[in-house]
Amino acid sequence: MTVQHPDWWLDELAYAGPEHLDPAYVDGYDRKAGHDPQADLELLRRHGLDGDATLVDLGAGTGRLTLAAAPHCRRVVAVDVSAAMLTRLGAGAQRAGLRNVEVVRAGFLSYAHQGPPADLVYSRHALHQLPDFWKAVALTRVAGMLRPGGILLLRDLVYTFDPAQVAEQFETWLTRAAGSSADGWTRVELATHIRTEHSTFSWLLEPMLARAGFRIVEATPSRDPATYAGYLCVRT
């Protein structure tokens, strides 16, 4: 379910990146992303994902985590702003015979959770689409859909270095880019991400999590380059 907002509210669709809305791009997305959800699934299961649990997957994309988690819990709500992504996700759920997957076209700022509070929220590589002001609003909304003690597992492109290290860190990142867009993100695509999307510094994101009502249990920043991070958080 989505909710109506005032005229000053951010239009998430305008920030989604046009490629994510393109069915042709979505068809090759899983190969390009190369994401195996098993490690995240195991982490969620260690922290309460079980047969009674409700999981919300925010920015679910094609549903790699959603489809892997559905057999292990009572309810999964897959949320994404892209109709093309959700079409592919829904088809995957149907092929797998999963009846506990709900598909909702919405985003961090427009999804309205229905029913009892969620036990877990998962988000991978989606929050960076929002400017920092709206990240803080989004994380507060995420806390509001979780029960006290509920879990947020957040993974994203996060810069865990100082501003003085920008040139060095980005050049390391860009030199390791994929040679082909079909096989991963190329130098041109990563440079476009840096210029036009809203990945932020860890020392800005972490206080947002705390202010929203989360306690960070585990932080797993990448090294060399320091451009990714994961956060396992508990809703206080």
NUDOGU-489840 format. One record per residue: residue in three letters; x, y, z of N, C-alpha, C in turn. Coordinates in steps of 0.02 Angstrom, whole numbers, plus 32768, in hexadecimal, padded with zeros to 4 digits. Layout:
N
ALAXYZXYZXYZ;...
END
This chain:
236
MET802A7FC48000800080008000802C803E8000;THR801980717FDC803B80B17FDC801080E57FFE;VAL802D811E800F800A8152803280148194800E;GLN7FE381C080117FE882017FF280108230801E;HIS803B82587FFF806582878023805A82CE8008;PRO80708301802D806983468016809283557FD8;ASP8086838F7FBA80A5839F7F7A80F083AB7F7F;TRP810B83B37FBB815383BD7FC38179837B7FCD;TRP815583447FCF817483027FDA819B82EC7F9D;LEU81D182C97FA881FD82B37F7281DA827F7F45;ASP81E382857F0481CB82547ED4820282207ECB;GLU81FA81E77EEC822E81B37EEA823A81977EA5;LEU820681957E7C820D817A7E39823F81A47E11;ALA823F81E57E1C826C82117DF882B582067E0C;TYR82C081E77E46830381DB7E5F831A81937E56;ALA82F0816A7E3882FF81227E36833581107E04;GLY8343813B7DD48371812A7D9F834B810A7D66;PRO834B81287D2B8320810F7CF5832E80C77CE0;GLU836C80B17CEA837D806C7CD6835580397CFF;HIS834680487D3E832280197D6782D980127D53;LEU82C180407D2A827C803E7D148276801F7CCF;ASP82AE800E7CB082B17FF57C6C82AE7FA87C6C;PRO827A7F897C5082757F407C5082B17F1E7C30;ALA82CE7F3B7BFC83087F1C7BDC83447F1A7C0C;TYR834E7F507C3183847F527C6383777F207C9A;VAL83397F1D7CB183277EF07CE883327EA77CD4;ASP83277E967C9583317E527C7E83797E397C8B;GLY83AA7E677C8783EF7E537C92840B7E677CD5;TYR83DF7E7F7D0183F77E9C7D4084177E687D6E;ASP83FA7E2D7D7484147DFC7DA3845B7DE77D90;ARG84667DDD7D5084AA7DCB7D3A84DA7E047D48;LYS84C47E417D3A84EF7E7B7D4485007E847D8E;ALA84CD7E7E7DB984D87E897E0084FF7E507E20;GLY84F37E137E0985187DDA7E23850F7DCF7E6E;HIS84D47DDE7E8784C97DDB7ED084AF7D967EE4;ASP84D27D777F1384BC7D387F32849F7D4A7F76;PRO845E7D3E7F82843F7D557FC0844A7D267FFC;GLN846D7CF07FF384707CBD802784907CD68068;ALA84C67CFD806384E67D1580A084B77D4380C7;ASP84947D6F80A384647D9B80C5842A7D7480E2;LEU84137D4180BE83DD7D1780D783F27CF58118;GLU842D7CDA811984457CB88156844B7CE98190;LEU84627D26818284677D5881B784217D6A81D2;LEU83F17D7381A683AD7D8281BB83907D4881E4;ARG839D7D0B81CF83837CD281F583A27CCE823A;ARG83E07CE2824183FF7CE2828383E27D1882B0;HIS83C07D48829183A67D8182B8835A7D8582B4;GLY83397D4C82AE82F17D4B82B982C57D3A827D;LEU82E27D30824382B97D1C820982A67CD38212;ASP82667CC78221824E7C82822B82077C7D8212;GLY81E77C45821F81A67C378203816E7C658219;ASP817A7C8D824D81487CBD826581577D058250;ALA818E7D10822E81A77D548223818A7D7581E5;THR81867DB881E981767DE181B081B47E09819C;LEU81C67E04815D82007E27814181E97E59810D;VAL82027E96811081F77EC780DB82397ED180B7;ASP82387EC7807582737ED1804A82697F128025;LEU828C7F47803B82857F89801E82B87F947FE6;GLY829F7FA57FAB82CA7FA87F7182DB7F617F5B;ALA82A77F387F5782B07EF07F4D82CD7EDE7F09;GLY82C67F0A7ED882E07EFB7E9682C07EBE7E78;THR82E87E917E5D82CD7E547E3E82BE7E1E7E71;GLY82CC7E2C7EB182B57DFF7EE682E37DC67EF9;ARG83237DCE7EEF83507D967F0183497D847F4B;LEU834A7DB67F7783437DA87FBE82FC7D947FCF;THR82CB7DB77FB282857DA87FBF82767D5E7FB2;LEU828A7D467F77827A7D017F6482A07CCE7F8D;ALA82DD7CE07FA283037CB37FCC82E77CAF8013;ALA82CC7CE8802C82B47CEB8071826E7CCF8079;ALA82457CD3804581FE7CC2804B81F17C7D8068;PRO82177C48805682097C06807382177C0280BE;HIS82387C3480DA824E7C30812082257C5C814E;CYS81F37C7F813581CE7CAD816081837CAD814E;ARG815D7CD0817681147CD0816B81007CFF8133;ARG81207D39812F810B7D6D810081477D9680EA;VAL814A7DA280A8817D7DCE808C81597E038063;VAL81697E428070814F7E79804881897E95801F;ALA81857E8F7FDD81B97EA77FB081A47EEB7F95;VAL81CC7F1E7FA381BA7F637F9381EE7F7F7F63;ASP81D67F9B7F2C82037FBC7EFC81DC7FEF7ED4;VAL81FD80247EBD81DB80577E9581D780427E4C;SER81FD80107E3782017FFD7DF181CE7FC77DE1;ALA819F7FD67DB4816F7FA47D9E81917F6B7D7A;ALA81C67F7A7D5481EA7F467D2F820C7F157D5F;MET822A7F2F7D94824A7F037DC682157ED77DE7;LEU81DD7EF47DFA81AA7ECF7E1D81887E9B7DF1;THR81827EA97DB081677E787D8281937E3A7D81;ARG81D47E457D7E82027E0C7D7D82007DE77DC0;LEU81FC7E0D7DF781F87DEE7E3A81B97DC47E41;GLY81817DE17E2C81427DBD7E3181417D7D7E09;ALA815F7D7F7DCE81637D437DA4818E7D0E7DC6;GLY81C47D237DE781EE7CF37E0A81CA7CD37E44;ALA81A37CFB7E69817D7CDF7EA181497CAE7E89;GLN81297CBE7E5180F77C917E3581167C4F7E1E;ARG814F7C537DFD81707C167DE681847BEA7E21;ALA81987C0A7E5881AE7BE47E9381737BCD7EBE;GLY81377BE17EAD80FC7BCE7ED480F97BEE7F18;LEU81157C2A7F1E81177C4D7F5E80D67C757F67;ARG80B17C677F9A80717C897FA680747CBC7FDE;ASN80AE7CC47FFC80B47CF4803480DB7D328020;VAL80E27D3E7FDF81057D797FC780D37DAD7FAF;GLU80D67DE87FCC80AC7E207FB780D87E537F93;VAL80C17E6A7F5A80E87E997F3180C67EDD7F34;VAL80ED7F107F4680D17F547F4E80FD7F847F27;ARG80DE7FAA7EFA81047FDD7ED68105801D7F00;ALA813D80297F20814580627F4C819080677F5D;GLY81A180977F8881E680A07F9C81EB80AE7FE6;PHE822680C27FFC823280D2804282018106805C;LEU81EF8136803181C8816F8046817D81688037;SER816B813380158124812B8001810580EA8018;TYR812E80B9802D8111807A804480EF80848087;ALA80B2806C808D808C806E80CB8081802680E2;HIS80A380128117809F7FCD812E805A7FBE814B;GLN80407F8481397FFF7F6E815180077F30817D;GLY7FDC7F2A81B07FE07EF181DB800F7EFC8215;PRO801D7EC7823C804B7ECD8275808F7EE6825E;PRO80B37F07828B80F67F20827881227EE8825E;ALA814F7EFA8231817E7ECA821581B07EB5824B;ASP81CA7E79824282007E60826E82447E728252;LEU82497E75821082897E8481F0827D7EAF81B2;VAL82AB7EDC81A582AD7F02816682F27EF88147;TYR82F17EEC810683307EE380E083317F1680A8;SER836B7F33809D83737F60806483BA7F5D804A;ARG83C07F52800A84037F4D7FEB84077F7B7FAF;HIS84367FAA7FB284477FD57F7A840B7FFD7F60;ALA83E480177F8E83A9803E7F7B83A780827F9D;LEU83BD80867FDB83B780C4800183DF80FD7FE2;HIS841580EC7FBE843F81207FA1841B81487F6A;GLN83E181317F5583BB81587F2483A081997F41;LEU839C819D7F83837E81D77FA483B482077FBD;PRO83A982487FB583D5827A7FD683D482718021;ASP8407828B80438410827D808A83D4829280B5;PHE83B782CC80A8837C82E080CE834782AA80CC;TRP833B828F80908306825E8087831C821980A0;LYS835D820B80A2837481CE80C2835F81CE810C;ALA83698206812E8356820A8174830C81FF817E;VAL82E3821D8152829B82138155828A81CA8148;ALA82AA81AD8115829D8167810382AE8138813C;LEU82E78142815D82FA8115819482CB811B81CF;THR82B1815781DB827F815F82108240813981FE;ARG822D813981BE81F2811381A881FF80C881AF;VAL823C80B281A0824D806B81A78246805681F0;ALA825F807F821E8259806F8265820F806A8279;GLY81E58093825A819F8093826A817A80558254;MET81948032822381727FF5820C818C7FB6822F;LEU81C17FBE825881DE7F85827D81C57F8382C5;ARG81BE7F4782DF81AF7F40832681ED7F52834F;PRO81E57F66838E82207F6F83B982497F2F83BC;GLY82897F3583B482B57EFB83B082BB7EDD836B;GLY82957EF9833B82997EE182F682DC7EF282D6;ILE82EA7ED082A0832C7ED3828083297EF9823D;LEU83597F25823283657F4281F183A97F2B81D9;LEU83AB7F0C819E83EA7EFB817D83EF7F288140;LEU841D7F57814384267F89810F84697F8080EE;ARG84697F7980AC84A77F77808684A37FAB804E;ASP84DB7FCF804584D780048012851D801A7FFE;LEU851E80457FCC855B80687FB9856380A17FEB;VAL859380998017859F80C9804E85EA80D8804F;TYR85FC811780558642812C8053865E812F809A;THR868A80FF80A986A480F980ED86EB811580F1;PHE86F3815080D28734817180D3872981BC80DD;ASP875F81E080E8875B822880F28757824D80AF;PRO873B828880AE873782AE806F877B82B9804E;ALA87AF82BF807587F282C980588809828D8030;GLN87E98253803987FD8216801687D382077FD9;VAL87A782347FC6877782287F90879A82137F50;ALA87CA823A7F3987EA822B7EF9880B81E67EF9;GLU883081D87F2E885381987F338822815D7F35;GLN87EF81627F5E87C0812B7F65879781207F26;PHE878081567F088758814E7ECB878281337E92;GLU87BF81487E8C87E8812D7E5587F580E37E5E;THR880080CD7E9C880780857EA987C880607E95;TRP878F807B7EA7874E805D7E96874480597E4B;LEU875280907E29874480937DE1877380687DB8;THR87B180617DCF87E080377DA987CD7FED7DAD;ARG87A47FDA7DDD878F7F957DE5874A7F887DC7;ALA872F7FB87DA386ED7FB17D8586ED7F7A7D50;ALA86B17F617D4286A97F2E7D0E86BA7F4A7CC9;GLY86D37F1F7C9E86E27F347C5A86A57F397C2E;SER86707F157C3F86337F147C1785F77F217C44;SER85C77F477C2C858B7F557C5285617F177C5E;ALA85697EE47C3385437EA67C3D855D7E7E7C78;ASP859C7E8A7C8B85BC7E627CBF85C27E867D02;GLY85AE7EC57D0585B47EEB7D4385B27F357D33;TRP85C37F5C7D6585C17FA57D5C86047FBE7D41;THR86017FE07D09863D7FF97CE8865580397D09;ARG869080507CF586AB808F7D0F867B80C97D01;VAL865F80CA7CC5863181007CB385F480FF7CE1;GLU85DA80C37CEE859E80BC7D1985AD80CF7D61;LEU85E780BB7D7B85F880CD7DBF860481187DC5;ALA862481357D93862F817E7D9585ED81A37D93;THR85BE81897D6C857B81A77D6B855A81A27DAF;HIS856381697DD0854881617E13856481967E42;ILE85A581A07E4085C481D07E6D85A982167E61;ARG85A182287E21858B826C7E10854182787E1E;THR851782467E1284CF82547E0E84A582327E43;GLU84C182017E67849A81E07E9B84B181F87EE0;HIS849881DA7F15849D81FA7F5684BC81CD7F8C;SER84ED81A57F78851381817FAB853381B47FDA;THR853681A3801A854E81D3804B858581B58075;PHE85A381DE809F85D881C780CC85BA81A08107;SER85DF816F811F85C88147815885BE81738195;TRP85E881A6819C85E281D181D785A7820181D3;LEU85838201819C854382228198850981F1819F;LEU851181B6818084DC8184818184D2816681C7;GLU8507815881E985018137822A84DA8161825E;PRO84E781A3826284BC81CB828F847381CD8279;MET846681C98238842081C5822183FF8186823C;LEU8422814F823A84068111825583F78118829F;ALA8426813582C4841B813E830C83E0816C831A;ARG83DC81A482F583A581D38300836281B482EE;ALA8361818782BD8323816682A9830A813482DD;GLY8336811F830A832280EF833D834280AB8336;PHE837D80A98316839F8069830D83E080688335;ARG83F0802C834D84328020836A84587FF3833A;ILE84928009832684BB7FE282F884DD7FA9831F;VAL84CC7F6D830C84E97F32832D852A7F1D830A;GLU852A7F2482C985647F0E82A2856A7F3A8264;ALA85A57F56825A85B47F7D821D85EB7F5A81F7;THR85E27F5181B686137F2D818D86257F578151;PRO86527F87815A86687FB0812186997F8980F5;SER86987F9980B586C97F7B8087870B7F9F808E;ARG873F7F80807687817F9E8077879E7F9D8030;ASP87C07FD3801E87E97FD57FE287C37FBC7FA4;PRO87917FDF7F8B877D80227F9F8747801F7FD7;ALA874380567FFB8715805B803386D4807B801C;THR86AF80567FF1867580737FD08634804D7FDD;TYR8637801B800885FB7FF5801985F97FEA8065;ALA85BD7FE1807F85B77FD180C685767FAC80D3;GLY85787F838106853B7F62811E85307F728167;TYR84F17F78817A84DF7F8781BF84A87F5881D6;LEU84B77F34820B84847F0C822E846D7F35826A;CYS842D7F48826B84147F76829E83D87F5982C2;VAL83D07F6E830083957F5C8328836C7F9A8335;ARG832B7F95832A82FE7FCC833982F37FD08384;THR8306800883A18303801083EA82BD80218401;
END
